[in-house]
Amino acid sequence: MGRCSGRCTLIFVCTFQLVTALERQVFDFLGYQWAPILATFTHIVVVVLGLFGTIQYRPRYVVVYAVWAVAWITWNAFIICFYLEDSELLTFNLSRHRSWWREHGPGCVRKEPAAGLGPPGGQALVPGISCALEHSYVEALHSALQILVALVGFVCACSVVSAFTEEEDSFDFIGGFDPFPLYHVNEKPSRLLFQQTSLPA
């Protein structure tokens, strides 16, 4: 078996990014996090575009993916700082929810409010008690994973674009990739034009 090329690696990274982005999208929907929902949706579209460009040898699509990877790294760095600051900006102030992990974190014990004291939607907004990991750290870990995968994707995308452009530069449109084709045309084209061909009756 041969080693995995940069193209093969980028296909794997894009597939892994799709899985992690879909998982993150589910938890953002559960927590009513509208800004991350929009950003993750855009990320999913661009990763699919990058995957298509990698499979179909379209360097422009891979370049779009590489540029988006830089923007995605910046967005996730902002998210890490944001959650560690614990602000409400990501909900666009449309919801009182901050993060699904705040109420349902790993190891959290939910404290239900007394009857009649809960919010008028029926859903408790009481954070979990004695969580093994705070919700801000869970969200920061999600974003750190996204940054790590996006960095690997960016490096692979640059490698793939470089390989695609080298292949385009070395391609001979008459002889293919072979710099010294086996055939040489020694006849003049005018002689070929005047040859008579007979059509079967």
C-alpha positions as CSV (number, residue, x, y, z in Angstrom):
1,M,0.0,0.0,0.0
2,G,1.2,3.5,-0.8
3,R,1.2,6.4,1.6
4,C,-1.8,8.7,1.8
5,S,-1.4,11.8,-0.4
6,G,-2.2,15.4,0.7
7,R,-5.5,15.0,-1.3
8,C,-6.4,11.9,0.6
9,T,-5.6,13.6,3.9
10,L,-7.7,16.7,3.0
11,I,-10.6,14.4,2.2
12,F,-10.3,12.8,5.6
13,V,-10.0,16.2,7.4
14,C,-13.0,17.6,5.6
15,T,-15.1,14.6,6.5
16,F,-14.0,14.8,10.1
17,Q,-14.8,18.5,10.1
18,L,-18.3,17.8,8.8
19,V,-18.9,15.3,11.6
20,T,-17.6,17.7,14.3
21,A,-19.5,20.7,12.8
22,L,-22.8,18.8,12.7
23,E,-22.3,17.7,16.3
24,R,-21.6,21.3,17.3
25,Q,-24.6,22.5,15.3
26,V,-26.9,20.1,17.2
27,F,-25.8,21.5,20.6
28,D,-26.0,25.1,19.4
29,F,-29.6,24.5,18.3
30,L,-30.4,22.9,21.7
31,G,-29.0,26.0,23.4
32,Y,-30.6,28.5,21.1
33,Q,-27.2,30.0,20.2
34,W,-28.1,31.9,17.0
35,A,-24.8,33.4,16.1
36,P,-22.9,30.0,16.3
37,I,-25.8,28.4,14.4
38,L,-25.3,30.8,11.4
39,A,-21.5,30.5,11.5
40,T,-21.5,26.7,11.7
41,F,-24.0,26.5,8.9
42,T,-21.7,28.6,6.7
43,H,-18.8,26.4,7.8
44,I,-20.6,23.3,6.8
45,V,-21.4,24.7,3.3
46,V,-17.7,25.8,2.8
47,V,-16.4,22.4,4.0
48,V,-18.6,20.6,1.5
49,L,-17.3,23.0,-1.2
50,G,-13.7,22.2,-0.2
51,L,-14.5,18.5,-0.2
52,F,-16.0,18.8,-3.7
53,G,-13.0,20.8,-4.9
54,T,-10.6,18.2,-3.5
55,I,-12.4,15.3,-5.1
56,Q,-13.0,17.0,-8.4
57,Y,-9.5,18.6,-8.7
58,R,-10.9,22.2,-8.5
59,P,-8.2,24.3,-6.9
60,R,-10.4,27.4,-6.7
61,Y,-12.8,25.7,-4.4
62,V,-9.9,24.4,-2.2
63,V,-8.6,28.0,-2.0
64,V,-12.0,29.2,-0.8
65,Y,-11.9,26.4,1.8
66,A,-8.3,27.5,2.9
67,V,-9.4,31.2,3.2
68,W,-12.5,30.1,5.2
69,A,-10.3,27.9,7.5
70,V,-8.4,31.1,8.5
71,A,-11.8,32.8,9.2
72,W,-13.0,29.8,11.1
73,I,-9.9,29.7,13.3
74,T,-10.5,33.4,14.1
75,W,-14.2,32.8,14.9
76,N,-13.4,29.9,17.2
77,A,-10.7,31.9,19.0
78,F,-13.3,34.6,19.6
79,I,-15.7,31.9,20.9
80,I,-13.2,30.6,23.4
81,C,-12.6,34.1,24.7
82,F,-16.3,34.8,24.7
83,Y,-17.3,31.7,26.7
84,L,-14.6,32.2,29.2
85,E,-16.0,35.7,29.7
86,D,-19.5,34.3,29.9
87,S,-21.5,36.8,27.9
88,E,-25.0,36.7,26.4
89,L,-24.1,38.2,23.0
90,L,-24.3,34.9,21.1
91,T,-28.0,34.6,21.5
92,F,-28.6,38.0,19.9
93,N,-30.5,38.7,23.2
94,L,-33.5,36.7,21.7
95,S,-33.3,34.0,24.3
96,R,-32.4,33.6,28.0
97,H,-30.4,30.5,27.2
98,R,-26.6,30.7,27.0
99,S,-25.5,27.2,26.3
100,W,-27.1,23.7,26.4
101,W,-24.1,22.6,28.4
102,R,-24.9,25.1,31.1
103,E,-28.0,23.1,32.1
104,H,-26.9,19.7,31.0
105,G,-23.2,19.6,31.5
106,P,-21.2,16.4,32.2
107,G,-21.9,15.2,35.7
108,C,-24.3,18.0,36.5
109,V,-27.3,17.5,38.8
110,R,-30.2,19.6,37.6
111,K,-32.1,21.5,40.2
112,E,-35.8,22.0,39.2
113,P,-37.4,25.2,40.3
114,A,-40.3,25.1,42.7
115,A,-43.8,24.7,41.2
116,G,-45.0,28.0,39.7
117,L,-41.7,29.7,40.0
118,G,-40.3,28.6,36.6
119,P,-40.2,30.6,33.4
120,P,-43.4,30.8,31.4
121,G,-42.1,28.3,28.7
122,G,-42.0,25.3,31.0
123,Q,-38.2,24.9,30.5
124,A,-36.0,25.5,33.5
125,L,-33.1,27.9,33.0
126,V,-31.4,26.8,36.2
127,P,-27.7,25.9,35.7
128,G,-26.6,22.5,36.7
129,I,-25.1,22.0,40.2
130,S,-21.7,20.3,40.9
131,C,-20.8,19.8,37.3
132,A,-17.6,17.8,36.5
133,L,-16.7,20.5,33.9
134,E,-18.2,24.0,33.6
135,H,-20.2,24.8,30.4
136,S,-17.7,27.5,29.4
137,Y,-14.9,25.0,29.4
138,V,-16.9,22.4,27.4
139,E,-17.7,25.1,24.8
140,A,-14.0,26.2,24.8
141,L,-12.9,22.6,24.2
142,H,-15.3,22.3,21.3
143,S,-13.8,25.5,19.8
144,A,-10.3,24.3,20.4
145,L,-11.0,21.1,18.6
146,Q,-12.4,23.1,15.7
147,I,-9.2,25.3,15.6
148,L,-7.0,22.2,15.6
149,V,-8.8,20.5,12.8
150,A,-9.0,23.8,10.8
151,L,-5.3,24.3,11.1
152,V,-4.6,20.8,9.8
153,G,-7.2,21.5,7.0
154,F,-5.5,24.7,6.1
155,V,-2.1,23.1,5.8
156,C,-3.5,20.2,3.7
157,A,-5.4,22.6,1.5
158,C,-2.3,24.6,0.8
159,S,-0.5,21.4,-0.1
160,V,-3.3,20.2,-2.4
161,V,-3.5,23.6,-4.2
162,S,0.2,23.5,-4.7
163,A,0.0,20.0,-6.1
164,F,-2.9,20.9,-8.4
165,T,-1.1,23.9,-9.8
166,E,2.1,21.9,-10.4
167,E,0.1,19.3,-12.3
168,E,-1.6,22.0,-14.4
169,D,1.8,23.6,-15.2
170,S,3.4,20.3,-16.2
171,F,0.4,19.1,-18.4
172,D,1.1,19.0,-22.1
173,F,-2.3,19.3,-23.8
174,I,-1.1,17.3,-26.9
175,G,1.0,14.6,-25.2
176,G,-0.6,14.4,-21.8
177,F,1.8,14.4,-18.8
178,D,4.7,12.8,-20.8
179,P,7.2,15.6,-21.6
180,F,8.6,13.5,-24.6
181,P,5.6,11.8,-26.4
182,L,6.3,8.7,-28.4
183,Y,4.7,10.1,-31.5
184,H,5.8,13.0,-33.6
185,V,3.8,14.6,-36.4
186,N,6.2,14.8,-39.4
187,E,3.5,15.2,-42.1
188,K,2.3,18.6,-43.2
189,P,-1.4,19.2,-42.4
190,S,-2.1,20.4,-46.0
191,R,-1.2,16.9,-47.4
192,L,-3.8,15.3,-45.0
193,L,-6.5,17.7,-46.2
194,F,-6.2,16.7,-49.8
195,Q,-6.3,13.0,-49.3
196,Q,-9.5,11.5,-50.7
197,T,-11.6,9.2,-48.6
198,S,-14.1,6.9,-50.1
199,L,-17.4,6.4,-48.5
200,P,-19.0,2.9,-48.6
201,A,-22.1,2.8,-50.7
